[in-house]
Every structure is written in structure tokens, then in C-alpha cells.
């Protein structure tokens, strides 16, 4: 039952497993990442714009007028229609901002010579900047 250092580090990076009620237990679905969420939201909004413009062109509205009207209508409509995706993007951006703020505080503390781990996230306190970058990438943010 002895584990090597590499196995322990790999387990820490993977996070808690299904037996401990972690994210892979099915309690919450894994997020595909902030970049995917932003791309999906962007494509969805452009798709809505294209559908609205297409409907207007079908009713013999000139193309430029149809595009202008579709842009004006699609903006508020996408906030309602794609609210779940918009929330995921906002939450992802907030999480990324929180991680960046923690990194900035940690770096400032190191520069002052008082490199204490932040109380909000004690497990990050002993990570160097490269490990924090890797952790950010692993979380998809």
C-alpha cells in the first residue's frame, strides 16, 4: 500500500475521486472550460443573429435593413435565450479573476518577504507560479 511521490502528486492534481464525493462522483458535471463557454456563447449569439436576419430576408426585407434590425433584436434576446450559457461565462470569468487576484497577492507578499499562504485558499500557498499556471489550465480558466 505504499505510494510513490509521483502517484501522490498525480492524485492531488486529479482531485478527489468518486468515493470521496468529488466532482467525478456525478454530483456536478465537469465544466469543459472557459474558452469553450465563451466560444459557444459567441457562436450562439451569431447564430441567433443569422436566424433573425434570415427570417426578415425571407419576408422580403432588404439585407442591410434585416441585419441592422437583427442586431438590435438579437442583443437583448440573447440575454434571455442564452442566460444559462451567459451565467457560465460570467462565473468562469469571475473564477479566473479570483485566481489572478490570489496570484497577485501572493507575488506581492513574496516581494515584500512575507510569503504567507492566503487564508481563502491554503492549499495554493505552497505552489510556485508555474504550478499555479498549471492549476489554472487544469481548471480550464
N, C-alpha and C positions, 0 to 999 in steps of 0.2 A: 504494500500500500504506500510505498514511498514514491513521491512525485519529484520529477526533476524541476529545476528552476524554470526552464523554458515552458514546461507544461503549466506550472502555476501562473506564469506571466500570461500565457495564452488564455487560461481560464479567466483571469482578471480582465483581459481585453474583451473577451466574449461576453462578459457579464454573467448574471445569474442564469442558471438553466431552468428547464421546465419544472424540476422538482422543487425549486425554491420560490415558485410563483413569479418568476421574472418575465420579461417581455415575450419570450418564446413560449410561454405557457398557454398562449391563446387568449389571455385576459385582455390584451390590447394588441392590435395588429401593428406590425413593424411599418415604419414610415419609409417610403422609398427615397426620401431626401429632399432637401430644399430646392435644389436645382430642378428636379423633376416636377415638383409642385409649381414652381414659377413657370416652367415651360408649358405644363398642362394648362395653367390658368391663362397664359398668353394665347395659346392655340385655341382654347375655348372661346375667349373673347373675340379673336379674329374670325372664328367660325360663326359665332353669333352675328357679327357684322356682315359676313358674306351671305348668310341666310336672309337677314333682313333686307340687304341690298338686292338680293336675287328675287325676293318676293315683290319688292317695289318695281324692279325692272320687268317682272312678269306682268304687272298691271300697267305697263307702258309708261312708266315714269322714266325720264331721261337718266342715263347712268350717273352723271355727276350729281344730279339732284338726289338720286337714290342713295348714293354713297354718303352725301352730306347728311341726309335725314337719318340714315342707318347709323352713322357715327353718333349723332345726338341721342338717338333712341337706345343704342346698344350700351352706352356708358352707364346710365342708371339701371337698365335692365340686367346687365351682367352682375351688378352688385347684389341683386335679389336672386337671380337664377343660379349663380355660381358662388353663393355665400359660403358654403362649406369649404370649397377649394380656396376661396379668398381668406377664410379664417386660418386654414392650414399654412398658407403662405405667411400670413401675419405672425402666427405663432412661431414658425420656423425662423423668421427674421428676428423676432424678439429673443429667441433662444440663442441665436448667433450673436446678437448684440450683448447678451448677458455673458456669454463665454469670452467675448473680446474684452468686455469691461473687467472681468476677473483676471484675464491675462495682463491687461494694462496695469491693474492694481498690483499684481504680483511682481511685475517688472519694476514698477516704481519702488516697491518695497525692497527689492533686490538692489536697486541702485542706491537707495538710502542705507542699505546694510542691515535692514530689519526684515529679512525674508521670512515672514510668518505665513503659514497657510491661512487662506481666508476662512472665516467661520462658516460661510454658507456652503462650501464645498471642500471639506477637509481632505478628501481623497486626492484632489488635484494639487495639494500643497507641495508634494514631493516630486512633481513632474517638471521636467525641463521643457523649454519651449518647443523642441522637436516632438516630444511626446504629446504636448497639448495640441499641436498641429495634427498629429495622427489621430488623436481622440476626436477632434472636430470633424475630420474626414470620415471617421468611423460612424459618427452620428449623422453624417450627411448634411452637415450645416457648415 
